[in-house]
Amino acid sequence: MSYLPDDELRDPNKPKPPSINRIAIWVIVGAIGLYFLVSGIIGIVSGGSGS
C-alpha cells in the first residue's frame, strides 16, 4: 500500500498525452490555416483581380 497519490507515483518526466479537445482545436486551426495558405497561393498564381 502506498501513501502517495497516483499523480506522485507516475514518472514526472513522461508527458501526459494531449486531450481529445486539444487535438480537435489543433485540427480545426490547422485546417483554417491550410485554407488561407492554399487560397493565397491560388490567388498569387492566378494573378488576382488587380484594379
N, C-alpha and C positions, 0 to 999 in steps of 0.2 A: 504494500500500500504506500502511496506517495502523498506527501503533504503539499506538494506544489500543484498549482492549477495546470491544466493542459497546455495553456499558452507558454508557460515557462519550461515545460518539458520538451517542446518542439525545438528543432535546430534553429537558432536565430539567424544563421547565415542563409538558410533556404528561403527564398522569396515565396510569398503566397501567390497562387495563380490568380489572374485577373477575373473579376466577376463577369457574369453574363451582361449586366448593364453596361459595364465599361467597354466590353468588346462591341456591343451594339452601337454605342456612341462613336467609337473609333471607325466602325464600318460606315456609318452614316456620314461622318465628317470626311472620311476618305473618298466616298462616292461623290460628295459635293465638290471637293477639291479636284477630283479627276474630271468631273463635268466641266468645271471652269477652265482647266488646263486644256482639255481637248477642244472645247468651243473656241478658246483663244487661238490655238494653233490653226484650226479650220478657218477662222476669221483672217489670220495673217496670210495663209496660203491662198485663200480665195480673193484676196485683195481688198476685202471690206467694201463698205459702201461710202467711199470718200465723197466730199462735198463738191 
